[in-house]
Structures are given as C-alpha cells and as structure tokens.
Amino acid sequence: EQDEREVFLKKALAPLKDDYDYILIDCPPSVGLLTVNGLAAADSVLVPMQCEYFALEGITLLLQTVKKVQKSINPGLVIGGIFFTMYDSRTRLAQDVVRQVQAYFKDSVFNTIIPRNVRLSECPSHGEPICLYDPDCVGARSYEKLAEEVIRRG
C-alpha cells in the first residue's frame, strides 16, 4: 500500500500535466521523502553527476531507490539519462569518472558535459538562474546545449 506522503507531489501535479510539455522537479541529492515524492511524480529521471569519486557511490544508491520506486509506487518511471557536472578536464579523476560511467551506462549518458564554472557557482547567491545571470558564459551555454539534447532524445 502506498504511503500518502510519498505520492503527495504526484497528486498535486496531476491537474497540470496536460498543460506542459515538461515539468522539471529538482530533488535534493539524498534519498529521503522529498526525493521519493519527486520520483513518484516523474515520468523520467535526469541524473546530474559530479565528476568525483564518491559520486559513483551516490549514483548506485540513487539507482537502487529508482528501482524501489518503480516496484512499489511508479512502475512507468524510466532513467532519462545521466549527465556530468562540475567537470574539470585538467584532472585525471574527472576524465576517469566520465570514462567509467560511459562504459557502464553507455547510451544513457548524455554527450553534453557541464564544466566547472565560476558563474554557475555565483548565480544562486544572486537569486537568478544562469540563463539570466550570465547567459553567455560557458556554463549557461552548456546547460542550453543539454536542454536541446534532452528535447532531441524526447
């Protein structure tokens, strides 16, 4: 039996689904009630992954949670793809993480990689998304390219 707390967001968004092509639900990087609510309400999951060693462990936990949600709450949930964030091409670790994830997840990995970018770090403290804060910076252009790739994969 479903816990009403786990499907609260799904019920709240249901009347809006036909009005939008996409509804983005940004979940915290933890496996708590907020994330379960997001997964219960979602059709697909885009997984942002920092190019760090511990992110490999985190993605394993997230995928286990996705499987549990598919089994008990939202059988139609799919992994829409994995994309890399905070990528620093100068580090071997970042390159190794990308290689390992691409080898294991293959076509589930987006081609667009979001580089480490100071402007991306600054914009939240100014209360603006990057597309308004500095739309011409490499971070904003990278996220725009990712959005186009998500739409193409549709």
Residue pairs with C-beta under 8 A, 6 or more apart in sequence:
2 72
2 73
5 33
5 37
6 33
6 36
6 37
6 40
6 73
7 37
7 40
7 41
7 73
8 37
9 25
9 37
9 38
9 40
9 41
10 37
10 40
10 41
10 74
12 41
13 23
13 41
16 23
17 23
25 38
25 41
25 42
26 38
27 34
27 35
27 38
27 39
28 34
28 35
29 58
31 61
31 62
31 65
35 65
36 65
36 69
36 73
39 45
39 65
39 66
39 69
39 73
39 74
39 77
40 69
40 73
40 74
41 74
42 74
42 77
43 76
43 77
43 78
44 77
44 78
44 79
44 80
45 66
45 77
45 78
45 79
45 80
46 80
46 81
46 82
46 83
46 150
47 59
47 62
47 79
47 81
47 82
47 83
48 83
48 84
48 85
48 114
49 55
49 58
49 59
49 82
49 83
49 84
49 85
49 97
49 101
50 84
50 85
50 86
51 84
51 85
51 86
51 87
51 88
51 91
51 93
51 94
51 97
51 98
52 86
52 93
52 94
52 97
53 93
53 97
55 97
56 97
56 100
56 101
59 82
59 101
63 79
66 77
66 79
69 77
70 77
79 108
80 150
80 153
81 108
81 109
81 110
81 150
81 153
82 101
82 105
82 108
82 109
82 110
83 109
83 110
83 112
83 113
83 114
83 146
84 97
84 98
84 101
84 109
84 110
84 113
84 114
85 114
86 114
86 115
86 116
87 94
87 98
87 113
87 114
87 115
87 116
88 94
88 115
88 116
89 95
89 115
98 113
101 109
102 109
110 146
110 149
110 150
111 149
112 142
112 145
112 146
112 149
113 142
114 120
114 139
114 142
114 143
114 146
115 138
115 139
115 142
117 137
117 138
117 139
117 142
119 130
119 133
119 134
119 137
119 138
119 139
119 140
120 130
120 137
120 139
120 140
122 133
123 129
123 130
123 132
123 133
123 134
126 133
130 137
130 139
130 140
130 143
131 140
131 143
131 144
133 140
134 140
